[in-house]
Amino acid sequence: MQLSVIILNYNVRYFLELCVLSVQSALEHIDGEIIVVDNNSQDDSVEMMKQRFPNVKLIENKDNSGFPKGNNTGVAIAQGEYVCILNPDTVVAEDTFTKVLDFAERQKNLGIVGVKLIDGAGNFLPESKRGVPTPFVAFTKMTGLYKLFPKVQGLGKYYAQQLSENETGKVDILVGAFMLIKRDLYQELGGFDENCFMYSDDIDLSYRALLKGKSNYYYHETTVIHYKGESTVKDSVYMKRFQEAMQFFYKKHFKVSLFFSFFMKTGILFFSFVKMFQGQAKEKKAAQSYILYSSNDELINKMALKLQKKIFFHDLKTEKMVISSKILSGTKTEMLLDSHYISFKEIISFIKLFKNRELTFKVLPKNTSFFIGSDNSNERGAIIKTE
């Protein structure tokens, strides 16, 4: 078997369904398997998996054992030459694994491969490629210095800014939302460190691959949606967890230094100061019009009744998938994309192409009764029921 895809789930039932559907499509021409590990979700994730995907391997943990242990449990039963650690709030294109595996096979001394990640609005996620978070590098991240002085080489290491988002190359650190690695190497490294705090397990695994003399790569020629959600809201809890993660990583791999505490405390103080002047978050603007891309007459009628707002229909049987004068000038429009008629690769390309245009996007997974999506990477996704 060539590939095992490990998906660790915790209470994201609707995203999980969309994710597994996209992975199934991407494995259609690959000798592969899907392993879903559920960390004692309190929603109906497990029931959905059993009913919708009875042939997918499902591990039901009796408690929330955390990201490292959950993924290690999945890899332990994997049969693939390669394993892909994949978040449940992701969508892959039909050719994602084919492209990444082909790239991996061409590399010598391969460590881990990551890909280009975007959020649900099409914005590039800079954590797709990162550098080793030494104390100073972590400080530039927390204070935002890398944004203020993007051309200063020494300040752009956290997000590996020596590479553009559209350039493939070697990087130090990759994100746990998508990590492709040979199973033998994963086992040789001991998998994720189950003593890690949040936000450092992927950093630690990537760094240990480097210590083994392996090369990690950011591969830009396929794009994966990562909706992210509430866990990335940049509040005081996030900053505390980030500091703890950096402390764990630094104590494990470097000599303990007073400079680390200084940099971290200074960074948190600066962050709090900036937040104080930013004020409250802006109220979310609701969609004022919709464009439904589908060829399902029954769905069209249902959504017209459901939304009770200005909605346009784009029949994919007779029209190309384009944005036209149907978008009302000065209004927020939401695109409803029916994956029965549009491939996941086309959906991803569509979202990338029309980002930053007062548009939001939601996807209808095949054989479901809900659209799902997220307007930005700092909020949890939302669904629109079709019934």
Secondary structure, 3 states (H helix, E strand, C coil): CCEEEEEEECCCHHHHHHHHHHHHHHCCCCCEEEEEEECCCCCCHHHHHHHHCCCCEEEECCCCCCHHHHHHHHHHCCCCCEEEEECCCEECCCCHHHHHHHHHHCCCCEEEEEEEEECCCCCECHHHCECCCCHHHHHHHHHCHHHHCCCCHHHCCCCCCCCCCCCCEEECECCCCEEEEEHHHHHHHCCCCCCCCCCCHHHHHHHHHHHCCCEEEEEEEEEEEECCCHHHCCCHHHHHHHHHHHHHHHHHHCCCCHHHHHHHHHHHHHHHHHHHHHCCCCCCCCCCEEEEEECCHHHHHHHHHHHCCEEEEEECCCCCCCCCCCCCCCCCEEEEEECCCCCHHHHHHHHHHCCCCCEEEEEECCCCCEEEECCCCCCCCEEEECC
